[in-house]
Amino acid sequence: EKIITISDQVNQDVKKYYFIEDNKLIKILNGVDDTLFKPLEIDRLKLIQKYLPKIKENPEHLITFVGKLTDFKGIDLLIKAAQKYEKEFPGIMTLIIGHGELLEDLKKQAENLNLKNLYFLGNLPQKELPAFYSSADLSIVPSRVEPFGLVAVEALACGTPVIASKAGGLPDFINQEVGRLFRMNDADDLAKKIILALKNNDKEKKGETAAKYALDKFSWARVINEVLSVYNSVLSGEES
């Protein structure tokens, strides 16, 4: 028998809590729908005005977060970081896409920090996300806990570098070639990495590599082939 896990973090948890031997575990990273999540040519201002009609000027930079608004996703860290990077880049915009129990608390946090250009768009259909990923300069995944981090792969597939925390499965696939990692639960380090990435023009330098990386390593075709290989080896008795 074999047990398929989706990251090193899940591997460690399965061993710890279920006492599974190493030779029974096989890591197969999650996949992404590469027919939907791919780089798109988007008019950023028109996209933003569709959801925020009052916006009249194209933001100099665009930062996005996609996910559930809950504590373990670390959105409060991004909001704290925004206070610093808004001072560095007055023309920057931050869009938070998703819903959850912390929505009102996070809105209040942003208001208390007097953030000028951070907006909550609520939940959006999956088919609308590639446009936001593609338009963004950076996609942020500030999780405190993250077994894998599929939204990070979705952003990469759209050609956008990802800044992610060193949490759970994220360090398994976010590296300097396609993004940056920051210290988990450290808003100052997150702000530093965002500022550095923007000054370094990571989108232009890493975007094409990120999209190819996601297609090569995270397509559903790759996942299906690897899972089938495991099933076939088990059924044929080869795994023993």
C-alpha positions as CSV (number, residue, x, y, z in Angstrom):
1,E,0.0,0.0,0.0
2,K,1.0,3.6,-0.6
3,I,-0.2,6.9,0.8
4,I,-0.1,10.0,-1.4
5,T,0.6,13.3,0.2
6,I,0.7,16.8,-1.3
7,S,3.7,18.4,0.4
8,D,6.6,17.7,2.8
9,Q,4.5,19.3,5.6
10,V,1.7,16.8,5.0
11,N,4.3,14.0,4.8
12,Q,5.7,14.9,8.2
13,D,2.2,15.2,9.7
14,V,1.1,11.8,8.4
15,K,4.3,10.2,9.8
16,K,3.8,11.9,13.2
17,Y,0.2,11.3,13.8
18,Y,-0.4,8.0,12.0
19,F,3.0,6.4,12.4
20,I,3.4,5.6,8.7
21,E,6.8,4.4,7.5
22,D,8.7,6.5,5.0
23,N,8.5,3.9,2.2
24,K,4.7,4.0,2.3
25,L,4.6,7.7,1.5
26,I,4.7,9.3,-1.9
27,K,4.6,13.0,-2.4
28,I,2.7,14.3,-5.5
29,L,2.2,18.0,-5.5
30,N,-1.2,19.4,-6.4
31,G,-2.1,20.4,-10.0
32,V,-3.7,23.4,-11.6
33,D,-6.1,23.8,-14.5
34,D,-3.7,25.2,-17.1
35,T,-6.5,25.7,-19.6
36,L,-7.9,28.4,-17.2
37,F,-4.9,29.6,-15.3
38,K,-2.5,31.0,-17.9
39,P,-1.0,34.5,-18.7
40,L,-3.6,36.9,-20.1
41,E,-3.2,40.3,-21.7
42,I,-5.4,42.4,-19.5
43,D,-6.3,46.1,-19.4
44,R,-5.6,46.6,-15.7
45,L,-7.7,49.8,-15.3
46,K,-10.7,48.4,-17.1
47,L,-10.5,45.3,-14.9
48,I,-10.4,47.2,-11.7
49,Q,-13.2,49.6,-12.8
50,K,-15.4,46.6,-13.4
51,Y,-15.4,46.0,-9.6
52,L,-14.4,49.5,-8.3
53,P,-16.1,52.0,-10.7
54,K,-14.8,55.0,-8.7
55,I,-11.2,54.2,-9.6
56,K,-10.1,56.7,-12.3
57,E,-6.4,56.1,-12.6
58,N,-4.4,52.9,-13.4
59,P,-2.4,52.0,-10.3
60,E,1.4,52.0,-10.7
61,H,1.6,48.6,-9.0
62,L,-1.0,46.0,-8.2
63,I,-0.8,43.5,-5.3
64,T,-3.3,40.7,-4.9
65,F,-4.4,38.2,-2.3
66,V,-6.8,35.4,-3.0
67,G,-8.2,33.1,-0.3
68,K,-10.5,32.7,2.7
69,L,-10.4,35.5,5.2
70,T,-9.5,33.5,8.2
71,D,-6.6,33.8,10.7
72,F,-4.4,31.0,9.4
73,K,-4.3,32.7,6.0
74,G,-2.4,35.7,7.5
75,I,-4.2,38.5,5.7
76,D,-3.6,40.7,8.8
77,L,0.1,40.5,8.0
78,L,-0.4,41.7,4.4
79,I,-2.5,44.6,5.8
80,K,0.3,45.6,8.2
81,A,2.8,45.3,5.4
82,A,0.7,47.5,3.2
83,Q,1.2,50.4,5.6
84,K,4.9,50.3,4.8
85,Y,4.8,49.6,1.0
86,E,2.2,52.3,0.4
87,K,4.7,54.8,1.8
88,E,7.3,53.5,-0.6
89,F,5.0,53.3,-3.6
90,P,2.2,55.9,-3.3
91,G,0.6,54.6,-6.5
92,I,0.2,51.0,-5.4
93,M,-3.1,49.2,-5.0
94,T,-3.9,46.1,-2.9
95,L,-6.9,43.9,-3.8
96,I,-8.1,41.2,-1.3
97,I,-10.3,38.7,-3.0
98,G,-12.2,36.2,-0.8
99,H,-14.6,36.1,2.1
100,G,-14.6,34.8,5.7
101,E,-15.3,35.4,9.3
102,L,-12.6,38.0,9.6
103,L,-13.9,40.4,6.9
104,E,-15.1,43.1,9.2
105,D,-12.1,42.8,11.5
106,L,-9.7,43.1,8.6
107,K,-11.6,46.1,7.1
108,K,-11.4,47.8,10.5
109,Q,-7.6,47.0,10.7
110,A,-7.1,48.6,7.2
111,E,-9.1,51.6,8.3
112,N,-7.2,52.1,11.5
113,L,-3.9,52.0,9.6
114,N,-5.3,54.7,7.3
115,L,-4.5,52.6,4.2
116,K,-5.3,54.6,1.0
117,N,-5.5,52.0,-1.6
118,L,-6.5,48.6,-0.2
119,Y,-9.9,47.1,-1.3
120,F,-11.9,44.0,-0.4
121,L,-13.6,42.5,-3.5
122,G,-15.3,39.6,-1.8
123,N,-15.6,36.1,-3.3
124,L,-15.2,35.9,-7.1
125,P,-16.0,33.0,-9.5
126,Q,-12.9,31.0,-10.3
127,K,-13.1,31.9,-14.0
128,E,-12.5,35.6,-13.0
129,L,-9.3,35.0,-11.0
130,P,-6.9,34.6,-13.9
131,A,-7.4,38.2,-15.0
132,F,-6.5,39.4,-11.5
133,Y,-3.5,37.1,-11.2
134,S,-2.3,38.2,-14.7
135,S,-2.8,41.9,-13.9
136,A,-1.0,41.8,-10.6
137,D,2.7,42.6,-10.1
138,L,2.8,40.2,-7.2
139,S,0.5,37.7,-5.6
140,I,0.9,37.3,-1.8
141,V,0.3,34.1,0.2
142,P,1.0,35.1,3.8
143,S,-0.3,31.9,5.4
144,R,0.5,30.8,9.0
145,V,-0.6,27.2,8.0
146,E,-0.7,25.9,4.5
147,P,-0.7,22.2,3.6
148,F,0.0,23.1,0.0
149,G,-1.0,26.5,-1.3
150,L,-2.9,26.1,-4.6
151,V,-3.5,29.8,-5.1
152,A,0.2,30.2,-5.3
153,V,0.4,27.8,-8.2
154,E,-2.6,29.5,-9.9
155,A,-0.7,32.9,-9.7
156,L,2.5,31.4,-11.1
157,A,0.6,29.8,-13.9
158,C,-0.6,33.3,-14.9
159,G,2.9,34.5,-15.0
160,T,2.9,36.4,-11.7
161,P,5.7,36.0,-9.1
162,V,4.5,34.9,-5.6
163,I,5.7,36.1,-2.3
164,A,4.8,33.4,0.3
165,S,5.5,32.6,3.9
166,K,7.8,29.8,4.9
167,A,4.8,27.8,6.1
168,G,3.6,24.3,5.3
169,G,4.0,23.2,1.7
170,L,4.8,26.6,0.2
171,P,8.6,26.3,0.5
172,D,8.3,23.1,-1.5
173,F,7.8,25.0,-4.7
174,I,8.3,28.8,-4.1
175,N,11.9,29.8,-4.8
176,Q,14.0,32.7,-6.0
177,E,13.4,31.8,-9.6
178,V,9.6,32.4,-9.4
179,G,9.1,34.5,-6.3
180,R,10.3,35.1,-2.7
181,L,9.8,33.6,0.7
182,F,9.4,35.6,3.9
183,R,9.6,34.7,7.6
184,M,6.2,33.3,8.7
185,N,4.2,35.7,10.9
186,D,6.6,38.6,10.2
187,A,4.8,41.5,8.6
188,D,8.0,43.6,8.5
189,D,9.8,40.9,6.5
190,L,6.8,40.6,4.2
191,A,6.8,44.3,3.5
192,K,10.6,44.2,2.9
193,K,10.2,41.4,0.3
194,I,7.3,43.1,-1.5
195,I,9.3,46.4,-1.7
196,L,12.4,44.5,-2.9
197,A,10.4,42.6,-5.5
198,L,8.8,45.7,-6.9
199,K,12.1,47.6,-7.0
200,N,13.7,44.6,-8.7
201,N,10.8,44.4,-11.2
202,D,10.2,40.7,-10.4
203,K,7.1,40.6,-12.6
204,E,9.1,41.3,-15.8
205,K,12.2,39.3,-14.7
206,K,10.4,36.2,-13.3
207,G,7.0,36.2,-14.8
208,E,7.7,34.1,-17.9
209,T,9.8,31.6,-15.9
210,A,6.9,31.3,-13.3
211,A,4.4,30.5,-16.0
212,K,6.6,27.8,-17.6
213,Y,7.5,26.4,-14.2
214,A,3.8,26.0,-13.3
215,L,3.0,24.4,-16.6
216,D,5.9,22.0,-16.4
217,K,5.5,20.9,-12.8
218,F,1.8,21.5,-11.9
219,S,-0.4,20.7,-14.9
220,W,-3.2,18.2,-14.1
221,A,-1.8,16.0,-16.8
222,R,1.4,15.6,-14.7
223,V,-0.6,14.9,-11.6
224,I,-2.8,12.3,-13.2
225,N,0.2,10.5,-14.8
226,E,2.0,10.4,-11.4
227,V,-1.1,9.1,-9.6
228,L,-1.8,6.5,-12.2
229,S,1.8,5.4,-11.9
230,V,1.4,4.8,-8.2
231,Y,-1.9,2.9,-8.6
232,N,-0.4,0.8,-11.4
233,S,2.7,-0.1,-9.3
234,V,0.5,-1.0,-6.3
235,L,-1.9,-3.1,-8.4
236,S,1.0,-4.9,-10.1
237,G,2.7,-5.6,-6.8
238,E,5.8,-3.7,-7.9
239,E,5.8,-1.4,-4.8
240,S,6.8,-4.3,-2.6
